[in-house]
Amino acid sequence: MRIVEAHGLGLRTRRGWVYRDVDLTAEAGELHVVTGPPGSGRTSLLLALAGRFPHNEGTLRTRGPAALGQVAGVHEPDPALTVAEHIQERLLLLGPVPRRRRQLVPVAAVRARRAYRRDAFAAAIAGAGFTDVPLDPDVRGRDLTPQQRQVLGLVLATLSGPSLIVADDVDAGSDAPERAWLFDALARLADQGYAVVASARAVEPGARAVVHRLGDPSLPVRPDLSLPANTAPGTVAVPAQAVPTDATDPDATVDPDATVDPDATVDPEGAGGPAGDPASPDIVDPEVNR
């Protein structure tokens, strides 16, 4: 079953392309890895595939809900909460699986959501298939290693029973054995039936993944863009949005004599768009574009 279909996907702002001409089709049970240098738009692309960031070129169709793993600055551990508290909080927010959806949610996720009052940590870790990683339930978010942050993000993502899981920079800050373990863990999630799309600077040798390479954008930027409203699970068709006319105006010129007032200040309150839906724990306004 196809979970994500992207054709010619791109995001162009007034300052240039963030990413462009992306073709990616991910089916249930597949692992895809997007690679590229910093500034190539990997994070923005992953968030767009998960429905958390806009695009204005090409078409995107998704089936079923998506969940975020670790995405720095967007979806990451709370420094003050322990690992066990992160899991308990997420299960409380999700609530029990409605009877009408139990056939659509992995059995492991249903069991974890039933067990949150007793032993949520053990049920969640076992459900994700990560019992072989040393993850202490009493460690606080600020003390987690890069590998452990990725593992916690993936465990939290599985609890909602999504069709698609995305995780960003899975190889950041880890050594070779940790990177090899993480790519194997991503493949194990795919084997459970999830469509998994991750980003990394490079793919570990021997990793079972479909690799997509992003080139450098014309201008690496960090655009201030608003998040789209959260959509209900199901098949979603996301039409391309219109490109601002001044972004491609061939007659636009720049005054070479213009100067910048050194005393001018920028209002930080007016720089960004509105935050995402506060009711969804996975949606936070990202200001990322790597």
C-alpha positions as a LaTeX table, in Angstrom:
\begin{tabular}{lrrr}
\hline
Residue & $x$ (\AA) & $y$ (\AA) & $z$ (\AA) \\
\hline
Met1 & 0.00 & 0.00 & 0.00 \\
Arg2 & 1.36 & 3.40 & $-0.96$ \\
Ile3 & 1.57 & 5.73 & 2.04 \\
Val4 & 3.33 & 8.73 & 0.46 \\
Glu5 & 3.40 & 9.85 & $-3.17$ \\
Ala6 & 5.36 & 13.01 & $-3.97$ \\
His7 & 5.90 & 14.15 & $-7.56$ \\
Gly8 & 7.97 & 17.19 & $-8.45$ \\
Leu9 & 7.64 & 18.42 & $-4.88$ \\
Gly10 & 9.29 & 21.74 & $-4.13$ \\
Leu11 & 9.24 & 24.80 & $-1.91$ \\
Arg12 & 10.33 & 28.14 & $-3.32$ \\
Thr13 & 10.46 & 31.35 & $-1.33$ \\
Arg14 & 11.37 & 34.90 & $-2.32$ \\
Arg15 & 14.97 & 34.07 & $-1.49$ \\
Gly16 & 15.25 & 30.88 & $-3.54$ \\
Trp17 & 14.51 & 27.17 & $-3.50$ \\
Val18 & 14.42 & 25.32 & $-0.20$ \\
Tyr19 & 14.13 & 21.97 & $-2.04$ \\
Arg20 & 12.87 & 21.14 & $-5.52$ \\
Asp21 & 11.94 & 18.37 & $-7.98$ \\
Val22 & 11.53 & 15.67 & $-5.33$ \\
Asp23 & 9.96 & 12.40 & $-6.44$ \\
Leu24 & 9.40 & 9.98 & $-3.58$ \\
Thr25 & 6.96 & 7.09 & $-3.27$ \\
Ala26 & 7.01 & 5.19 & 0.02 \\
Glu27 & 4.95 & 2.08 & 0.66 \\
Ala28 & 4.12 & 0.37 & 3.92 \\
Gly29 & 7.12 & $-1.68$ & 5.02 \\
Glu30 & 9.71 & 0.48 & 3.26 \\
Leu31 & 12.58 & 2.57 & 4.65 \\
His32 & 13.59 & 5.68 & 2.70 \\
Val33 & 16.52 & 7.90 & 3.63 \\
Val34 & 16.94 & 11.47 & 2.34 \\
Thr35 & 20.58 & 12.56 & 2.26 \\
Gly36 & 22.25 & 15.85 & 1.51 \\
Pro37 & 24.48 & 18.55 & 2.98 \\
Pro38 & 23.26 & 21.07 & 5.57 \\
Gly39 & 20.97 & 23.61 & 3.92 \\
Ser40 & 19.71 & 21.19 & 1.27 \\
Gly41 & 16.17 & 21.20 & 2.69 \\
Arg42 & 16.09 & 17.73 & 4.25 \\
Thr43 & 14.19 & 18.77 & 7.37 \\
Ser44 & 11.67 & 20.91 & 5.50 \\
Leu45 & 11.02 & 18.05 & 3.07 \\
Leu46 & 10.45 & 15.52 & 5.86 \\
Leu47 & 8.04 & 17.84 & 7.63 \\
Ala48 & 6.19 & 18.45 & 4.35 \\
Leu49 & 5.81 & 14.69 & 3.79 \\
Ala50 & 4.36 & 14.43 & 7.31 \\
Gly51 & 1.91 & 17.27 & 6.66 \\
Arg52 & 3.64 & 19.66 & 9.05 \\
Phe53 & 5.13 & 22.09 & 6.50 \\
Pro54 & 3.87 & 23.62 & 3.25 \\
His55 & 5.05 & 23.20 & $-0.32$ \\
Asn56 & 4.21 & 25.24 & $-3.39$ \\
Glu57 & 5.44 & 23.06 & $-6.27$ \\
Gly58 & 4.37 & 19.59 & $-7.33$ \\
Thr59 & 1.83 & 17.26 & $-5.74$ \\
Leu60 & 1.73 & 15.27 & $-2.50$ \\
Arg61 & $-0.68$ & 12.50 & $-1.59$ \\
Thr62 & $-0.62$ & 10.68 & 1.75 \\
Arg63 & $-2.62$ & 7.84 & 3.25 \\
Gly64 & $-3.15$ & 7.52 & 6.98 \\
Pro65 & $-1.68$ & 9.53 & 9.87 \\
Ala66 & 1.97 & 10.49 & 10.20 \\
Ala67 & 4.07 & 10.78 & 13.36 \\
Leu68 & 7.31 & 12.62 & 14.04 \\
Gly69 & 10.36 & 11.06 & 15.61 \\
Gln70 & 13.22 & 13.25 & 16.74 \\
Val71 & 13.33 & 16.54 & 14.80 \\
Ala72 & 15.63 & 19.08 & 16.44 \\
Gly73 & 13.84 & 22.31 & 17.31 \\
Val74 & 10.48 & 20.87 & 16.33 \\
His75 & 9.82 & 17.61 & 18.15 \\
Glu76 & 12.37 & 16.67 & 20.77 \\
Pro77 & 12.47 & 15.56 & 24.42 \\
Asp78 & 11.47 & 17.89 & 27.21 \\
Pro79 & 14.67 & 18.52 & 29.22 \\
Ala80 & 12.86 & 18.20 & 32.57 \\
Leu81 & 10.91 & 14.98 & 31.94 \\
Thr82 & 12.25 & 11.47 & 32.33 \\
Val83 & 11.97 & 8.89 & 29.56 \\
Ala84 & 9.14 & 7.12 & 31.41 \\
Glu85 & 7.31 & 10.43 & 31.92 \\
His86 & 7.55 & 11.22 & 28.21 \\
Ile87 & 5.89 & 7.91 & 27.40 \\
Gln88 & 3.20 & 8.27 & 30.07 \\
Glu89 & 2.41 & 11.81 & 28.95 \\
Arg90 & 2.06 & 10.76 & 25.32 \\
Leu91 & $-0.20$ & 7.84 & 26.20 \\
Leu92 & $-2.41$ & 10.09 & 28.34 \\
Leu93 & $-2.71$ & 12.57 & 25.48 \\
Leu94 & $-3.56$ & 9.83 & 22.98 \\
Gly95 & $-6.10$ & 8.11 & 25.21 \\
Pro96 & $-7.46$ & 4.60 & 24.55 \\
Val97 & $-7.75$ & 3.35 & 20.98 \\
Pro98 & $-11.39$ & 3.63 & 19.84 \\
Arg99 & $-12.92$ & 0.24 & 19.12 \\
Arg100 & $-13.63$ & 1.21 & 15.52 \\
Arg101 & $-9.91$ & 1.88 & 14.90 \\
Arg102 & $-8.39$ & $-1.14$ & 16.64 \\
Gln103 & $-7.99$ & $-3.02$ & 13.37 \\
Leu104 & $-5.99$ & $-0.07$ & 11.99 \\
Val105 & $-3.60$ & 0.36 & 14.93 \\
Pro106 & $-0.67$ & $-2.05$ & 15.49 \\
Val107 & $-1.33$ & $-4.52$ & 18.30 \\
Ala108 & 1.79 & $-3.33$ & 20.15 \\
Ala109 & 0.49 & 0.25 & 20.24 \\
Val110 & $-2.90$ & $-0.89$ & 21.52 \\
Arg111 & $-1.23$ & $-2.91$ & 24.29 \\
Ala112 & 0.98 & 0.02 & 25.30 \\
Arg113 & $-1.99$ & 2.36 & 25.53 \\
Arg114 & $-3.83$ & $-0.14$ & 27.69 \\
Ala115 & $-0.81$ & $-0.61$ & 29.98 \\
Tyr116 & 0.09 & 3.04 & 30.60 \\
Arg117 & $-1.09$ & 2.89 & 34.24 \\
Arg118 & 0.98 & $-0.22$ & 35.00 \\
Asp119 & 4.19 & $-0.43$ & 33.03 \\
Ala120 & 3.98 & 1.94 & 30.08 \\
Phe121 & 7.75 & 2.10 & 29.58 \\
Ala122 & 8.26 & $-1.65$ & 29.14 \\
Ala123 & 5.19 & $-1.99$ & 26.91 \\
Ala124 & 6.21 & 0.91 & 24.68 \\
Ile125 & 9.83 & $-0.22$ & 24.29 \\
Ala126 & 8.80 & $-3.79$ & 23.55 \\
Gly127 & 6.14 & $-2.60$ & 21.12 \\
Ala128 & 8.70 & $-0.62$ & 19.12 \\
Gly129 & 11.11 & $-3.58$ & 19.18 \\
Phe130 & 13.91 & $-1.64$ & 20.88 \\
Thr131 & 14.56 & $-3.85$ & 23.91 \\
Asp132 & 18.23 & $-4.17$ & 22.92 \\
Val133 & 19.07 & $-0.48$ & 23.49 \\
Pro134 & 20.13 & 0.76 & 26.95 \\
Leu135 & 17.42 & 3.33 & 27.61 \\
Asp136 & 17.00 & 4.14 & 31.31 \\
Pro137 & 13.40 & 5.15 & 32.16 \\
Asp138 & 14.65 & 7.53 & 34.86 \\
Val139 & 17.01 & 9.57 & 32.67 \\
Arg140 & 15.81 & 13.11 & 31.97 \\
Gly141 & 15.59 & 14.52 & 28.48 \\
Arg142 & 18.53 & 16.87 & 28.96 \\
Asp143 & 20.82 & 13.93 & 29.78 \\
Leu144 & 19.99 & 11.73 & 26.80 \\
Thr145 & 22.67 & 10.95 & 24.23 \\
Pro146 & 21.95 & 11.69 & 20.54 \\
Gln147 & 21.23 & 7.99 & 19.96 \\
Gln148 & 18.86 & 7.81 & 22.93 \\
Arg149 & 17.01 & 10.93 & 21.78 \\
Gln150 & 16.41 & 9.27 & 18.42 \\
Val151 & 15.22 & 6.07 & 20.09 \\
Leu152 & 12.80 & 7.91 & 22.37 \\
Gly153 & 11.43 & 9.87 & 19.42 \\
Leu154 & 10.79 & 6.68 & 17.47 \\
Val155 & 9.14 & 4.96 & 20.45 \\
Leu156 & 6.81 & 7.93 & 20.97 \\
Ala157 & 5.99 & 7.95 & 17.26 \\
Thr158 & 4.86 & 4.31 & 17.29 \\
Leu159 & 2.38 & 4.87 & 20.14 \\
Ser160 & $-0.16$ & 6.65 & 17.93 \\
Gly161 & $-0.23$ & 3.78 & 15.42 \\
Pro162 & 0.73 & 5.89 & 12.38 \\
Ser163 & 1.14 & 4.83 & 8.79 \\
Leu164 & 4.22 & 7.04 & 8.31 \\
Ile165 & 7.11 & 7.77 & 10.70 \\
Val166 & 9.67 & 10.46 & 9.89 \\
Ala167 & 12.92 & 11.12 & 11.79 \\
Asp168 & 15.50 & 13.80 & 11.09 \\
Asp169 & 19.32 & 13.69 & 11.23 \\
Val170 & 19.45 & 10.14 & 12.52 \\
Asp171 & 23.24 & 10.03 & 12.18 \\
Ala172 & 23.96 & 13.32 & 13.99 \\
Gly173 & 26.25 & 13.09 & 17.02 \\
Ser174 & 26.54 & 9.29 & 16.99 \\
Asp175 & 29.57 & 7.08 & 16.48 \\
Ala176 & 29.77 & 4.29 & 13.90 \\
Pro177 & 28.28 & 1.46 & 16.04 \\
Glu178 & 25.42 & 3.72 & 17.16 \\
Arg179 & 24.69 & 4.78 & 13.59 \\
Ala180 & 24.65 & 1.16 & 12.45 \\
Trp181 & 22.22 & 0.30 & 15.28 \\
Leu182 & 19.93 & 3.21 & 14.40 \\
Phe183 & 19.69 & 2.27 & 10.71 \\
Asp184 & 18.95 & $-1.30$ & 11.74 \\
Ala185 & 16.26 & $-0.04$ & 14.14 \\
Leu186 & 14.66 & 2.01 & 11.35 \\
Ala187 & 14.63 & $-1.08$ & 9.14 \\
Arg188 & 12.97 & $-3.07$ & 11.94 \\
Leu189 & 10.23 & $-0.46$ & 12.17 \\
Ala190 & 9.68 & $-0.79$ & 8.43 \\
Asp191 & 9.48 & $-4.57$ & 8.85 \\
Gln192 & 6.60 & $-4.00$ & 11.29 \\
Gly193 & 4.61 & $-2.37$ & 8.48 \\
Tyr194 & 5.36 & 1.32 & 8.92 \\
Ala195 & 6.50 & 3.50 & 6.06 \\
Val196 & 9.65 & 5.15 & 7.45 \\
Val197 & 11.34 & 8.22 & 5.97 \\
Ala198 & 14.49 & 9.50 & 7.67 \\
Ser199 & 17.15 & 12.03 & 6.84 \\
Ala200 & 20.90 & 11.74 & 7.29 \\
Arg201 & 24.10 & 13.17 & 5.94 \\
Ala202 & 25.03 & 9.72 & 4.67 \\
Val203 & 23.68 & 6.17 & 4.81 \\
Glu204 & 25.58 & 3.51 & 6.69 \\
Pro205 & 27.09 & 0.75 & 4.50 \\
Gly206 & 24.77 & $-2.22$ & 4.25 \\
Ala207 & 21.66 & $-0.31$ & 5.36 \\
Arg208 & 18.43 & $-1.63$ & 3.79 \\
Ala209 & 17.07 & 1.67 & 2.53 \\
Val210 & 15.97 & 3.50 & $-0.60$ \\
Val211 & 18.24 & 6.55 & $-0.78$ \\
His212 & 17.24 & 9.98 & $-2.14$ \\
Arg213 & 19.90 & 12.65 & $-2.61$ \\
Leu214 & 19.08 & 16.35 & $-2.29$ \\
Gly215 & 21.43 & 18.88 & $-3.85$ \\
Asp216 & 22.31 & 22.30 & $-2.54$ \\
Pro217 & 19.46 & 24.81 & $-2.92$ \\
Ser218 & 20.07 & 28.02 & $-4.84$ \\
Leu219 & 20.04 & 29.96 & $-1.57$ \\
Pro220 & 20.12 & 28.20 & 1.83 \\
Val221 & 17.42 & 29.96 & 3.81 \\
Arg222 & 15.38 & 29.63 & 6.98 \\
Pro223 & 11.97 & 30.87 & 5.81 \\
Asp224 & 9.37 & 31.94 & 8.35 \\
Leu225 & 6.39 & 29.93 & 7.19 \\
Ser226 & 3.13 & 29.03 & 8.87 \\
Leu227 & 2.17 & 25.43 & 9.45 \\
Pro228 & $-0.95$ & 24.06 & 7.76 \\
Ala229 & $-3.85$ & 22.95 & 9.94 \\
Asn230 & $-3.65$ & 19.39 & 11.18 \\
Thr231 & $-5.62$ & 17.01 & 9.01 \\
Ala232 & $-7.66$ & 13.99 & 9.99 \\
Pro233 & $-6.32$ & 10.50 & 9.21 \\
Gly234 & $-7.17$ & 9.11 & 5.81 \\
Thr235 & $-6.21$ & 9.71 & 2.22 \\
Val236 & $-5.17$ & 13.32 & 1.81 \\
Ala237 & $-4.43$ & 15.15 & $-1.41$ \\
Val238 & $-2.35$ & 18.28 & $-0.87$ \\
Pro239 & $-2.51$ & 20.60 & $-3.89$ \\
Ala240 & 0.38 & 22.82 & $-4.81$ \\
Gln241 & 0.09 & 26.39 & $-3.57$ \\
Ala242 & 0.63 & 29.39 & $-5.76$ \\
Val243 & 4.14 & 30.80 & $-5.94$ \\
Pro244 & 4.36 & 34.48 & $-4.95$ \\
Thr245 & 4.57 & 36.57 & $-8.10$ \\
Asp246 & 7.44 & 38.69 & $-6.82$ \\
Ala247 & 9.49 & 35.52 & $-6.34$ \\
Thr248 & 9.83 & 35.06 & $-10.12$ \\
Asp249 & 9.42 & 38.60 & $-11.44$ \\
Pro250 & 12.05 & 38.93 & $-14.19$ \\
Asp251 & 11.78 & 42.73 & $-14.12$ \\
Ala252 & 12.62 & 43.07 & $-10.45$ \\
Thr253 & 15.79 & 45.09 & $-9.82$ \\
Val254 & 17.86 & 46.02 & $-6.81$ \\
Asp255 & 19.03 & 49.56 & $-6.16$ \\
Pro256 & 22.84 & 49.32 & $-5.95$ \\
Asp257 & 22.98 & 52.62 & $-4.04$ \\
Ala258 & 20.65 & 51.45 & $-1.32$ \\
Thr259 & 22.14 & 51.40 & 2.17 \\
Val260 & 21.17 & 49.70 & 5.36 \\
Asp261 & 20.35 & 51.74 & 8.45 \\
Pro262 & 22.66 & 50.34 & 11.16 \\
Asp263 & 20.26 & 51.49 & 13.87 \\
Ala264 & 17.29 & 49.68 & 12.39 \\
Thr265 & 15.85 & 46.84 & 14.44 \\
Val266 & 13.65 & 43.92 & 13.58 \\
Asp267 & 10.47 & 43.19 & 15.48 \\
Pro268 & 10.85 & 39.56 & 16.63 \\
Glu269 & 7.13 & 39.31 & 17.21 \\
Gly270 & 6.34 & 39.75 & 13.54 \\
Ala271 & 8.87 & 37.37 & 12.03 \\
Gly272 & 7.06 & 34.07 & 12.19 \\
Gly273 & 3.67 & 32.68 & 11.29 \\
Pro274 & 1.14 & 31.33 & 13.81 \\
Ala275 & 1.97 & 28.23 & 15.77 \\
Gly276 & 0.49 & 24.87 & 14.85 \\
Asp277 & $-2.47$ & 23.22 & 16.49 \\
Pro278 & $-1.69$ & 23.21 & 20.24 \\
Ala279 & $-3.86$ & 20.17 & 20.75 \\
Ser280 & $-1.47$ & 17.98 & 18.77 \\
Pro281 & 1.74 & 17.00 & 20.62 \\
Asp282 & 3.51 & 16.31 & 17.33 \\
Ile283 & 3.03 & 19.75 & 15.78 \\
Val284 & 5.34 & 22.58 & 16.73 \\
Asp285 & 6.11 & 25.53 & 14.53 \\
Pro286 & 9.46 & 24.60 & 12.93 \\
Glu287 & 11.98 & 27.21 & 11.98 \\
Val288 & 14.30 & 24.69 & 10.48 \\
Asn289 & 15.67 & 24.18 & 7.02 \\
Arg290 & 18.70 & 22.05 & 6.85 \\
\hline
\end{tabular}
